[in-house]
Amino acid sequence: MHSWTLDDMPDLSGTTAVVTGANSGIGAVTALALARSGARTILACRDPERGGRALDAVRRAAPGSDARLVGLDLADLSSVAEAAGRIAKETDGRLDLLVNNAGVMALPPLRTADGFEMQFGTNHLGHFALTHHLLPLLGAGTPSRVVTVSSLAHRIGRIDFAGLDAEHGYDKWRAYAQSKLANLLFTAELQRRADLAGRPILSLAAHPGLAATELGQAGPRLAGRAWAAKLERVTRLYTQRPSAGALPTLYAATLPDALGGSYYGPRLLGETRGAPGPARMSARAQDMDTARALWDVSARLTGADADAI
């Protein structure tokens, strides 16, 4: 069986893509690959300094590419709205690809600027709000894709509608798994609604397997546990590089015959590493009643119009 690699990326000239969390790890690899393939690529990053360095790196590695930087803090809904406005100005009214990649993992108890539990608020609600702001640009005359990055951890996730704010107890891994399950339910419901509305939007999801990125170090650092961050660096010996972890995202973003609602990840060793292909969803990730309920709750929490698509 042919193993899909970056060499299989199609020519993306004339398209525009947005990648959240493009300053490091999988997001940085994704943005560079899209830019090298000809896409106008917008790096949506929280930290302007790190985002600027990532933008410079893309421009050096892909001379002549059209790469741009937009500030985006997914943990602040006002920042999400401002970023969407900036993106609209940078895209000439049409967006071909949105990669909802940015995320946080296993944080100590923290709140977003709007008071949400940080992992659910950043990983799910921030991307939910961003996608809604950008809906007028998606499928505007030509087919568009939304690729949302989930995780193997979604398999242990449950959506606790009574405890989304974690006010009555917090477990960092349970919260992370819930947010990653929410990513898959959002993917499915976005596709259902796009189909009903006749909008040419493909909503897909991907996961990186076990990839050595900075994602796992933020939690220990914020908790003041230097030993845990060091342990995380040791575990990199057993993980694949970000360049490999980004392949499922790029596969979902560019595979010509991809079907809406599909989920992709590495094919080997329990989906932890290897070339990309179809990935396994938990039964909870395929529960459309939960997907619809989560959509409505998310719209209420973020102030989005639940029926915008």
C-alpha positions in Angstrom: 0.0 0.0 0.0 1.3 3.4 -0.9 2.3 5.5 2.1 1.2 9.1 1.8 3.9 11.7 2.3 4.5 15.4 1.8 5.5 14.6 -1.8 1.8 13.7 -2.4 0.6 17.3 -1.5 -1.2 18.8 -4.5 -0.5 22.2 -5.9 -2.5 24.7 -3.8 -1.8 27.8 -5.8 -4.7 30.2 -5.7 -6.0 28.9 -2.3 -6.0 30.5 1.1 -5.5 28.6 4.3 -5.5 29.5 8.0 -3.7 27.4 10.6 -4.2 28.1 14.3 -1.3 27.5 16.6 1.1 27.7 13.7 4.1 29.0 15.8 5.4 25.5 16.8 5.0 21.8 16.5 2.4 20.3 14.2 0.9 23.7 13.4 4.3 25.1 12.2 4.9 22.0 10.0 1.4 22.3 8.6 1.7 26.0 7.8 5.1 25.5 6.1 3.8 22.5 4.0 0.8 24.5 2.8 2.9 27.5 2.0 5.4 25.4 0.1 2.5 23.9 -1.9 1.4 27.4 -3.0 -1.3 28.4 -0.6 -1.6 31.8 0.8 -1.1 30.8 4.4 -2.2 32.7 7.5 -0.5 31.8 10.7 -2.9 32.4 13.6 -0.8 32.6 16.8 -1.3 33.8 20.3 2.2 35.0 21.1 3.2 37.8 18.6 6.9 37.2 19.2 6.8 33.5 18.6 4.4 34.0 15.8 6.8 36.4 14.1 9.6 33.9 14.4 7.4 31.2 12.8 6.4 33.6 10.0 10.1 34.4 9.3 10.9 30.7 9.3 8.2 29.9 6.7 9.3 32.8 4.5 12.9 31.6 4.7 12.0 27.9 4.0 9.4 28.8 1.3 10.9 31.8 -0.6 8.2 33.6 -2.6 5.4 32.2 -0.6 2.5 34.4 0.6 2.6 33.8 4.4 1.0 36.2 6.9 0.5 36.5 10.6 -2.7 37.2 12.6 -2.9 37.4 16.3 -5.3 34.9 17.9 -5.9 33.9 21.5 -8.5 31.1 21.5 -8.9 31.6 25.3 -10.4 35.1 24.7 -13.6 35.3 22.6 -12.9 39.0 21.9 -9.5 38.1 20.5 -11.2 35.4 18.4 -13.7 37.9 16.9 -10.8 40.4 16.2 -8.8 37.7 14.5 -11.7 36.6 12.3 -12.1 40.2 11.2 -8.4 40.4 10.3 -8.6 37.1 8.5 -11.5 38.3 6.4 -9.5 41.3 5.3 -6.5 39.0 4.4 -8.5 36.5 2.4 -10.4 38.6 -0.2 -13.7 37.2 1.0 -12.9 33.5 0.5 -11.3 30.9 2.7 -10.4 27.5 1.3 -9.0 25.8 4.3 -9.3 26.3 8.1 -7.1 24.1 10.2 -8.2 24.2 13.8 -4.9 22.9 15.2 -4.0 25.0 18.4 -4.6 23.4 21.8 -3.5 23.0 25.4 -3.2 19.8 27.3 -3.3 18.6 30.9 -3.2 22.1 32.5 -3.7 22.9 36.2 -7.1 24.5 37.0 -7.3 27.6 34.9 -10.0 29.8 33.3 -10.2 31.6 30.0 -10.8 35.3 29.7 -14.5 34.5 29.5 -14.5 32.2 32.6 -14.6 28.8 30.9 -12.5 25.9 32.0 -9.3 26.5 30.0 -9.0 23.2 28.1 -12.6 23.1 27.0 -12.6 26.8 26.4 -9.5 26.8 24.3 -9.6 23.5 22.4 -13.3 23.5 21.6 -15.1 26.7 22.3 -12.4 29.0 20.9 -12.3 27.0 17.6 -16.1 26.7 17.6 -16.3 30.5 17.8 -13.6 31.1 15.2 -15.2 28.7 12.7 -18.6 30.5 13.2 -17.0 33.9 12.5 -15.4 32.6 9.4 -18.5 30.8 8.0 -19.3 33.6 5.5 -15.8 32.9 3.9 -16.1 29.1 3.9 -17.7 27.6 0.8 -18.0 31.0 -0.7 -18.4 29.9 -4.3 -15.8 27.1 -4.2 -15.5 24.1 -1.9 -13.8 24.6 1.4 -12.5 22.4 4.2 -12.4 22.7 8.0 -9.9 20.3 9.6 -10.0 20.0 13.4 -7.2 18.3 15.2 -8.4 15.8 17.9 -6.4 13.2 19.8 -6.3 9.5 20.8 -7.4 10.8 24.2 -10.9 11.4 22.9 -11.6 7.7 23.3 -11.7 8.1 27.1 -13.7 11.4 26.9 -17.2 12.1 28.0 -19.2 15.3 27.5 -20.4 16.3 31.0 -23.1 18.9 30.2 -23.6 19.5 33.9 -19.9 20.1 34.6 -18.5 21.8 31.5 -17.2 24.6 33.8 -15.5 22.1 36.2 -16.8 24.0 39.2 -17.5 20.8 41.1 -14.2 19.0 40.6 -11.4 19.1 38.1 -9.2 16.4 36.6 -6.8 17.6 34.0 -6.8 14.5 31.8 -10.6 14.1 32.0 -10.9 17.7 30.9 -8.5 17.3 28.1 -10.2 14.1 26.8 -13.6 15.9 27.0 -12.2 18.7 24.9 -10.8 16.3 22.3 -14.1 14.4 22.1 -15.8 17.8 21.6 -13.6 18.4 18.6 -14.9 15.3 16.9 -18.5 16.0 17.8 -18.1 19.5 16.4 -16.6 18.0 13.2 -19.6 15.7 12.7 -22.2 18.3 13.5 -20.6 21.0 11.2 -20.7 18.5 8.3 -24.4 17.6 9.0 -25.4 21.2 9.0 -23.4 22.1 5.9 -25.0 19.2 4.1 -28.5 20.3 5.1 -27.7 23.8 4.0 -26.2 22.7 0.7 -22.9 24.5 1.6 -19.8 23.1 -0.2 -17.9 22.6 3.1 -16.0 19.5 4.1 -15.6 19.1 7.8 -12.9 16.6 8.7 -10.7 15.7 11.7 -7.3 14.3 12.3 -5.0 13.3 15.1 -1.2 13.1 15.2 -0.7 9.9 17.1 2.1 10.3 19.6 4.1 13.3 18.5 6.9 15.1 20.2 5.7 18.7 20.5 5.6 21.4 23.1 2.0 20.5 23.9 2.8 18.2 26.9 5.1 20.7 28.6 2.8 23.6 29.2 0.8 21.9 31.9 3.8 20.9 34.1 5.4 24.4 33.6 2.2 26.2 34.7 1.9 23.9 37.7 5.5 24.6 38.6 6.6 21.0 38.2 10.0 21.2 36.4 10.5 17.4 36.9 7.4 16.7 34.9 8.5 18.8 32.0 11.8 17.0 32.1 10.0 13.7 32.0 8.0 14.9 29.1 11.2 15.5 27.2 12.4 12.0 27.9 9.2 10.6 26.5 10.1 12.2 23.2 12.3 9.2 22.7 9.2 7.1 22.1 7.3 9.5 19.9 7.4 10.6 16.3 8.6 14.0 15.1 6.1 16.9 14.5 6.8 16.5 10.7 5.3 13.0 10.9 2.5 14.1 13.4 1.4 16.7 10.9 0.8 14.2 8.1 -2.8 13.2 9.1 -3.8 16.9 9.2 -2.3 17.6 5.8 -3.8 14.4 4.5 -7.3 15.5 5.6 -6.7 19.0 4.2 -5.7 17.9 0.7 -6.9 14.3 0.0 -8.9 14.7 -3.2 -11.6 12.0 -2.4 -12.0 12.8 1.3 -15.5 12.4 2.6 -17.1 14.9 5.0 -17.0 13.7 8.6 -13.9 11.5 8.1 -11.2 11.1 10.7 -7.6 10.4 10.0 -4.5 9.4 12.0 -1.3 7.3 11.8 -1.9 3.7 10.7 0.7 1.8 12.8 1.0 0.7 16.4 -2.5 1.5 17.6 -2.5 4.7 15.6 0.5 6.1 17.5 2.8 6.5 14.5 3.3 5.9 10.8 1.7 7.1 7.5 -1.8 8.6 7.6 -5.0 6.7 7.0 -8.6 6.3 8.4 -8.7 6.5 12.2 -11.0 4.9 14.7 -13.6 7.0 16.5 -15.1 6.0 19.8 -18.9 5.3 20.0 -19.3 8.6 21.9 -17.7 10.5 19.1 -20.4 9.2 16.7 -23.4 10.1 18.9 -25.2 12.6 16.8 -27.7 13.5 19.6 -24.8 14.6 21.8 -23.2 16.4 18.8 -26.4 18.4 18.3 -26.7 19.2 22.0 -23.1 20.3 22.2 -23.5 22.5 19.2 -26.4 24.3 20.8 -24.7 24.7 24.2 -21.5 25.9 22.5 -23.4 28.5 20.5 -25.1 29.8 23.7 -21.8 30.0 25.6 -19.9 31.8 22.8 -22.8 34.0 21.7 -22.8 32.4 18.2 -25.9 31.9 16.1 -26.6 28.2 16.3 -28.4 28.3 13.0 -25.8 30.3 11.1 -25.3 27.4 8.7 
